[in-house]
């Protein structure tokens, strides 16, 4: 084992572990442990570091590994069709939730592609090109997904606040 490889992965871990955990915890279904996924991702990064071609940043490569690992976990558990979306309960128990919690609930209702795009572009700060690379789509697809996500968030935000019963209009978004 190369000492250089160990040092490079260790540095990558120091820089990106928290960001990767945040991404994974937002993308994983409840039955997946985000810490285990992050650990598996860094093990894969260490194992396949020699295959990293440096065409993208190590950060982009790491997030791509995470995304692929999560997809593999879905397939392995044969829950893909029922677990693509982590839905919150459609009825809200309290009308005094903070705006940030309400926004988080709305984001979790978005289709997976839009949720991933919002998280990578806005929360993690990846460029359109990097996001496209991680999601394996074109940069135009990222821009369209981001536009649609923002539009849907606004629609849900205002329809939710206008609804007296506290339920979201259009609960079945997917």
Rosetta constraint file for C-alpha pairs under 8 A:
AtomPair CA 1 CA 5 HARMONIC 7.55 0.50
AtomPair CA 1 CA 6 HARMONIC 7.84 0.50
AtomPair CA 2 CA 6 HARMONIC 6.50 0.50
AtomPair CA 3 CA 7 HARMONIC 6.21 0.50
AtomPair CA 4 CA 8 HARMONIC 6.09 0.50
AtomPair CA 5 CA 9 HARMONIC 6.15 0.50
AtomPair CA 5 CA 46 HARMONIC 7.37 0.50
AtomPair CA 5 CA 49 HARMONIC 7.05 0.50
AtomPair CA 6 CA 10 HARMONIC 5.97 0.50
AtomPair CA 6 CA 46 HARMONIC 7.39 0.50
AtomPair CA 7 CA 11 HARMONIC 6.08 0.50
AtomPair CA 8 CA 12 HARMONIC 6.16 0.50
AtomPair CA 9 CA 13 HARMONIC 6.02 0.50
AtomPair CA 9 CA 42 HARMONIC 7.76 0.50
AtomPair CA 9 CA 45 HARMONIC 7.37 0.50
AtomPair CA 9 CA 46 HARMONIC 6.26 0.50
AtomPair CA 10 CA 14 HARMONIC 6.22 0.50
AtomPair CA 11 CA 15 HARMONIC 6.23 0.50
AtomPair CA 12 CA 16 HARMONIC 5.86 0.50
AtomPair CA 12 CA 17 HARMONIC 7.73 0.50
AtomPair CA 12 CA 58 HARMONIC 7.52 0.50
AtomPair CA 12 CA 59 HARMONIC 7.56 0.50
AtomPair CA 13 CA 17 HARMONIC 5.07 0.50
AtomPair CA 13 CA 42 HARMONIC 7.44 0.50
AtomPair CA 16 CA 20 HARMONIC 5.83 0.50
AtomPair CA 16 CA 59 HARMONIC 7.16 0.50
AtomPair CA 17 CA 21 HARMONIC 6.02 0.50
AtomPair CA 17 CA 38 HARMONIC 7.53 0.50
AtomPair CA 18 CA 22 HARMONIC 6.21 0.50
AtomPair CA 19 CA 23 HARMONIC 6.26 0.50
AtomPair CA 19 CA 124 HARMONIC 7.03 0.50
AtomPair CA 20 CA 24 HARMONIC 6.04 0.50
AtomPair CA 20 CA 38 HARMONIC 6.81 0.50
AtomPair CA 20 CA 63 HARMONIC 6.89 0.50
AtomPair CA 20 CA 66 HARMONIC 7.84 0.50
AtomPair CA 21 CA 25 HARMONIC 5.91 0.50
AtomPair CA 21 CA 34 HARMONIC 6.53 0.50
AtomPair CA 21 CA 35 HARMONIC 6.84 0.50
AtomPair CA 21 CA 38 HARMONIC 6.11 0.50
AtomPair CA 22 CA 26 HARMONIC 6.28 0.50
AtomPair CA 23 CA 27 HARMONIC 6.24 0.50
AtomPair CA 23 CA 119 HARMONIC 7.10 0.50
AtomPair CA 23 CA 120 HARMONIC 7.71 0.50
AtomPair CA 23 CA 124 HARMONIC 7.92 0.50
AtomPair CA 24 CA 28 HARMONIC 5.74 0.50
AtomPair CA 24 CA 34 HARMONIC 5.71 0.50
AtomPair CA 24 CA 37 HARMONIC 7.23 0.50
AtomPair CA 24 CA 38 HARMONIC 7.13 0.50
AtomPair CA 24 CA 66 HARMONIC 7.15 0.50
AtomPair CA 24 CA 70 HARMONIC 7.98 0.50
AtomPair CA 25 CA 33 HARMONIC 7.96 0.50
AtomPair CA 25 CA 34 HARMONIC 5.14 0.50
AtomPair CA 27 CA 70 HARMONIC 7.83 0.50
AtomPair CA 27 CA 116 HARMONIC 7.26 0.50
AtomPair CA 28 CA 32 HARMONIC 5.90 0.50
AtomPair CA 28 CA 33 HARMONIC 7.66 0.50
AtomPair CA 28 CA 34 HARMONIC 6.71 0.50
AtomPair CA 28 CA 70 HARMONIC 6.85 0.50
AtomPair CA 29 CA 83 HARMONIC 6.38 0.50
AtomPair CA 29 CA 84 HARMONIC 7.64 0.50
AtomPair CA 29 CA 85 HARMONIC 7.48 0.50
AtomPair CA 29 CA 86 HARMONIC 5.97 0.50
AtomPair CA 30 CA 86 HARMONIC 7.54 0.50
AtomPair CA 32 CA 37 HARMONIC 7.70 0.50
AtomPair CA 33 CA 37 HARMONIC 6.41 0.50
AtomPair CA 34 CA 38 HARMONIC 6.19 0.50
AtomPair CA 35 CA 39 HARMONIC 6.18 0.50
AtomPair CA 36 CA 40 HARMONIC 6.13 0.50
AtomPair CA 37 CA 41 HARMONIC 6.10 0.50
AtomPair CA 37 CA 66 HARMONIC 7.52 0.50
AtomPair CA 37 CA 69 HARMONIC 7.57 0.50
AtomPair CA 37 CA 70 HARMONIC 7.52 0.50
AtomPair CA 38 CA 42 HARMONIC 6.33 0.50
AtomPair CA 38 CA 66 HARMONIC 7.33 0.50
AtomPair CA 39 CA 43 HARMONIC 6.24 0.50
AtomPair CA 40 CA 44 HARMONIC 6.17 0.50
AtomPair CA 41 CA 45 HARMONIC 6.11 0.50
AtomPair CA 41 CA 62 HARMONIC 7.36 0.50
AtomPair CA 41 CA 65 HARMONIC 6.28 0.50
AtomPair CA 41 CA 66 HARMONIC 5.66 0.50
AtomPair CA 41 CA 69 HARMONIC 7.11 0.50
AtomPair CA 42 CA 46 HARMONIC 6.07 0.50
AtomPair CA 42 CA 62 HARMONIC 7.86 0.50
AtomPair CA 43 CA 47 HARMONIC 6.08 0.50
AtomPair CA 44 CA 48 HARMONIC 5.93 0.50
AtomPair CA 44 CA 65 HARMONIC 7.69 0.50
AtomPair CA 45 CA 49 HARMONIC 5.49 0.50
AtomPair CA 45 CA 62 HARMONIC 6.84 0.50
AtomPair CA 45 CA 65 HARMONIC 7.53 0.50
AtomPair CA 48 CA 52 HARMONIC 6.87 0.50
AtomPair CA 52 CA 61 HARMONIC 7.70 0.50
AtomPair CA 54 CA 58 HARMONIC 7.08 0.50
AtomPair CA 56 CA 60 HARMONIC 6.33 0.50
AtomPair CA 56 CA 61 HARMONIC 6.68 0.50
AtomPair CA 56 CA 130 HARMONIC 7.79 0.50
AtomPair CA 57 CA 61 HARMONIC 6.33 0.50
AtomPair CA 58 CA 62 HARMONIC 6.03 0.50
AtomPair CA 59 CA 63 HARMONIC 6.29 0.50
AtomPair CA 60 CA 64 HARMONIC 6.15 0.50
AtomPair CA 60 CA 130 HARMONIC 6.24 0.50
AtomPair CA 60 CA 131 HARMONIC 7.94 0.50
AtomPair CA 60 CA 133 HARMONIC 7.57 0.50
AtomPair CA 60 CA 134 HARMONIC 6.39 0.50
AtomPair CA 61 CA 65 HARMONIC 6.28 0.50
AtomPair CA 61 CA 134 HARMONIC 7.37 0.50
AtomPair CA 62 CA 66 HARMONIC 6.32 0.50
AtomPair CA 63 CA 67 HARMONIC 6.14 0.50
AtomPair CA 63 CA 134 HARMONIC 6.44 0.50
AtomPair CA 64 CA 68 HARMONIC 6.17 0.50
AtomPair CA 64 CA 133 HARMONIC 7.66 0.50
AtomPair CA 64 CA 134 HARMONIC 4.63 0.50
AtomPair CA 64 CA 135 HARMONIC 7.25 0.50
AtomPair CA 65 CA 69 HARMONIC 5.98 0.50
AtomPair CA 66 CA 70 HARMONIC 6.17 0.50
AtomPair CA 67 CA 71 HARMONIC 6.28 0.50
AtomPair CA 67 CA 134 HARMONIC 7.40 0.50
AtomPair CA 67 CA 135 HARMONIC 7.67 0.50
AtomPair CA 68 CA 72 HARMONIC 6.11 0.50
AtomPair CA 69 CA 73 HARMONIC 6.19 0.50
AtomPair CA 70 CA 74 HARMONIC 6.34 0.50
AtomPair CA 71 CA 75 HARMONIC 6.39 0.50
AtomPair CA 72 CA 76 HARMONIC 6.03 0.50
AtomPair CA 73 CA 77 HARMONIC 6.16 0.50
AtomPair CA 74 CA 78 HARMONIC 6.11 0.50
AtomPair CA 74 CA 79 HARMONIC 5.71 0.50
AtomPair CA 74 CA 80 HARMONIC 5.03 0.50
AtomPair CA 74 CA 83 HARMONIC 7.58 0.50
AtomPair CA 75 CA 79 HARMONIC 6.71 0.50
AtomPair CA 75 CA 80 HARMONIC 6.03 0.50
AtomPair CA 79 CA 83 HARMONIC 5.59 0.50
AtomPair CA 80 CA 84 HARMONIC 5.65 0.50
AtomPair CA 84 CA 112 HARMONIC 6.68 0.50
AtomPair CA 85 CA 108 HARMONIC 7.60 0.50
AtomPair CA 85 CA 109 HARMONIC 7.33 0.50
AtomPair CA 85 CA 111 HARMONIC 6.86 0.50
AtomPair CA 85 CA 112 HARMONIC 6.33 0.50
AtomPair CA 86 CA 108 HARMONIC 6.36 0.50
AtomPair CA 86 CA 109 HARMONIC 7.25 0.50
AtomPair CA 87 CA 108 HARMONIC 6.35 0.50
AtomPair CA 87 CA 109 HARMONIC 5.80 0.50
AtomPair CA 88 CA 105 HARMONIC 6.63 0.50
AtomPair CA 88 CA 108 HARMONIC 7.30 0.50
AtomPair CA 88 CA 109 HARMONIC 7.34 0.50
AtomPair CA 90 CA 167 HARMONIC 6.08 0.50
AtomPair CA 90 CA 168 HARMONIC 6.85 0.50
AtomPair CA 90 CA 171 HARMONIC 6.99 0.50
AtomPair CA 91 CA 166 HARMONIC 6.58 0.50
AtomPair CA 91 CA 167 HARMONIC 5.48 0.50
AtomPair CA 92 CA 166 HARMONIC 5.98 0.50
AtomPair CA 92 CA 167 HARMONIC 6.82 0.50
AtomPair CA 95 CA 166 HARMONIC 7.08 0.50
AtomPair CA 97 CA 101 HARMONIC 6.33 0.50
AtomPair CA 97 CA 102 HARMONIC 6.46 0.50
AtomPair CA 98 CA 102 HARMONIC 6.36 0.50
AtomPair CA 99 CA 103 HARMONIC 6.06 0.50
AtomPair CA 100 CA 104 HARMONIC 6.11 0.50
AtomPair CA 101 CA 105 HARMONIC 6.21 0.50
AtomPair CA 102 CA 106 HARMONIC 6.26 0.50
AtomPair CA 103 CA 107 HARMONIC 6.14 0.50
AtomPair CA 103 CA 153 HARMONIC 7.97 0.50
AtomPair CA 103 CA 157 HARMONIC 7.43 0.50
AtomPair CA 104 CA 108 HARMONIC 6.21 0.50
AtomPair CA 105 CA 109 HARMONIC 6.54 0.50
AtomPair CA 106 CA 110 HARMONIC 6.91 0.50
AtomPair CA 106 CA 153 HARMONIC 6.49 0.50
AtomPair CA 106 CA 156 HARMONIC 6.84 0.50
AtomPair CA 106 CA 157 HARMONIC 7.24 0.50
AtomPair CA 107 CA 115 HARMONIC 6.33 0.50
AtomPair CA 107 CA 153 HARMONIC 6.89 0.50
AtomPair CA 108 CA 115 HARMONIC 6.86 0.50
AtomPair CA 109 CA 173 HARMONIC 7.31 0.50
AtomPair CA 110 CA 114 HARMONIC 6.10 0.50
AtomPair CA 110 CA 115 HARMONIC 5.63 0.50
AtomPair CA 110 CA 149 HARMONIC 7.03 0.50
AtomPair CA 110 CA 152 HARMONIC 7.78 0.50
AtomPair CA 110 CA 153 HARMONIC 7.99 0.50
AtomPair CA 110 CA 173 HARMONIC 7.16 0.50
AtomPair CA 110 CA 174 HARMONIC 7.82 0.50
AtomPair CA 111 CA 115 HARMONIC 6.14 0.50
AtomPair CA 111 CA 173 HARMONIC 7.27 0.50
AtomPair CA 111 CA 174 HARMONIC 6.05 0.50
AtomPair CA 112 CA 116 HARMONIC 6.03 0.50
AtomPair CA 113 CA 117 HARMONIC 6.10 0.50
AtomPair CA 113 CA 145 HARMONIC 7.11 0.50
AtomPair CA 114 CA 118 HARMONIC 6.13 0.50
AtomPair CA 114 CA 145 HARMONIC 5.41 0.50
AtomPair CA 114 CA 146 HARMONIC 6.32 0.50
AtomPair CA 114 CA 148 HARMONIC 7.43 0.50
AtomPair CA 114 CA 149 HARMONIC 5.35 0.50
AtomPair CA 115 CA 119 HARMONIC 6.15 0.50
AtomPair CA 115 CA 149 HARMONIC 7.41 0.50
AtomPair CA 116 CA 120 HARMONIC 6.00 0.50
AtomPair CA 117 CA 121 HARMONIC 5.82 0.50
AtomPair CA 117 CA 122 HARMONIC 7.90 0.50
AtomPair CA 117 CA 131 HARMONIC 7.04 0.50
AtomPair CA 117 CA 142 HARMONIC 6.57 0.50
AtomPair CA 117 CA 145 HARMONIC 6.73 0.50
AtomPair CA 117 CA 146 HARMONIC 6.07 0.50
AtomPair CA 118 CA 122 HARMONIC 5.42 0.50
AtomPair CA 118 CA 123 HARMONIC 6.89 0.50
AtomPair CA 118 CA 146 HARMONIC 6.27 0.50
AtomPair CA 118 CA 149 HARMONIC 7.25 0.50
AtomPair CA 119 CA 123 HARMONIC 4.88 0.50
AtomPair CA 119 CA 124 HARMONIC 6.15 0.50
AtomPair CA 120 CA 124 HARMONIC 4.86 0.50
AtomPair CA 120 CA 125 HARMONIC 6.21 0.50
AtomPair CA 120 CA 126 HARMONIC 5.67 0.50
AtomPair CA 120 CA 131 HARMONIC 6.25 0.50
AtomPair CA 121 CA 125 HARMONIC 4.91 0.50
AtomPair CA 121 CA 126 HARMONIC 4.90 0.50
AtomPair CA 121 CA 127 HARMONIC 6.29 0.50
AtomPair CA 121 CA 128 HARMONIC 6.83 0.50
AtomPair CA 121 CA 131 HARMONIC 6.59 0.50
AtomPair CA 122 CA 126 HARMONIC 7.50 0.50
AtomPair CA 126 CA 130 HARMONIC 5.81 0.50
AtomPair CA 126 CA 131 HARMONIC 5.89 0.50
AtomPair CA 127 CA 131 HARMONIC 6.04 0.50
AtomPair CA 128 CA 132 HARMONIC 6.08 0.50
AtomPair CA 128 CA 139 HARMONIC 5.77 0.50
AtomPair CA 128 CA 142 HARMONIC 6.48 0.50
AtomPair CA 128 CA 143 HARMONIC 7.21 0.50
AtomPair CA 129 CA 133 HARMONIC 6.25 0.50
AtomPair CA 129 CA 138 HARMONIC 7.96 0.50
AtomPair CA 129 CA 139 HARMONIC 5.57 0.50
AtomPair CA 130 CA 134 HARMONIC 6.23 0.50
AtomPair CA 131 CA 135 HARMONIC 6.10 0.50
AtomPair CA 131 CA 139 HARMONIC 7.66 0.50
AtomPair CA 131 CA 142 HARMONIC 7.04 0.50
AtomPair CA 132 CA 136 HARMONIC 5.64 0.50
AtomPair CA 132 CA 137 HARMONIC 4.97 0.50
AtomPair CA 132 CA 138 HARMONIC 5.44 0.50
AtomPair CA 132 CA 139 HARMONIC 5.15 0.50
AtomPair CA 132 CA 141 HARMONIC 7.60 0.50
AtomPair CA 132 CA 142 HARMONIC 5.98 0.50
AtomPair CA 133 CA 137 HARMONIC 6.58 0.50
AtomPair CA 133 CA 138 HARMONIC 7.69 0.50
AtomPair CA 137 CA 141 HARMONIC 6.16 0.50
AtomPair CA 137 CA 142 HARMONIC 7.10 0.50
AtomPair CA 138 CA 142 HARMONIC 6.56 0.50
AtomPair CA 139 CA 143 HARMONIC 6.36 0.50
AtomPair CA 140 CA 144 HARMONIC 6.16 0.50
AtomPair CA 141 CA 145 HARMONIC 5.97 0.50
AtomPair CA 142 CA 146 HARMONIC 6.04 0.50
AtomPair CA 143 CA 147 HARMONIC 6.12 0.50
AtomPair CA 144 CA 148 HARMONIC 6.12 0.50
AtomPair CA 145 CA 149 HARMONIC 5.99 0.50
AtomPair CA 146 CA 150 HARMONIC 6.14 0.50
AtomPair CA 147 CA 151 HARMONIC 6.17 0.50
AtomPair CA 148 CA 152 HARMONIC 6.06 0.50
AtomPair CA 149 CA 153 HARMONIC 6.04 0.50
AtomPair CA 150 CA 154 HARMONIC 6.24 0.50
AtomPair CA 151 CA 155 HARMONIC 6.25 0.50
AtomPair CA 152 CA 156 HARMONIC 6.02 0.50
AtomPair CA 153 CA 157 HARMONIC 5.85 0.50
AtomPair CA 154 CA 158 HARMONIC 6.20 0.50
AtomPair CA 155 CA 159 HARMONIC 5.95 0.50
AtomPair CA 156 CA 160 HARMONIC 5.67 0.50
AtomPair CA 156 CA 168 HARMONIC 6.75 0.50
AtomPair CA 156 CA 169 HARMONIC 7.06 0.50
AtomPair CA 157 CA 161 HARMONIC 6.35 0.50
AtomPair CA 158 CA 162 HARMONIC 6.09 0.50
AtomPair CA 159 CA 163 HARMONIC 6.10 0.50
AtomPair CA 159 CA 168 HARMONIC 6.76 0.50
AtomPair CA 159 CA 169 HARMONIC 6.20 0.50
AtomPair CA 160 CA 166 HARMONIC 6.45 0.50
AtomPair CA 160 CA 167 HARMONIC 6.45 0.50
AtomPair CA 160 CA 168 HARMONIC 5.09 0.50
AtomPair CA 160 CA 169 HARMONIC 6.74 0.50
AtomPair CA 161 CA 166 HARMONIC 7.45 0.50
AtomPair CA 163 CA 167 HARMONIC 6.55 0.50
AtomPair CA 163 CA 168 HARMONIC 7.33 0.50
AtomPair CA 163 CA 169 HARMONIC 7.76 0.50
AtomPair CA 167 CA 171 HARMONIC 7.96 0.50
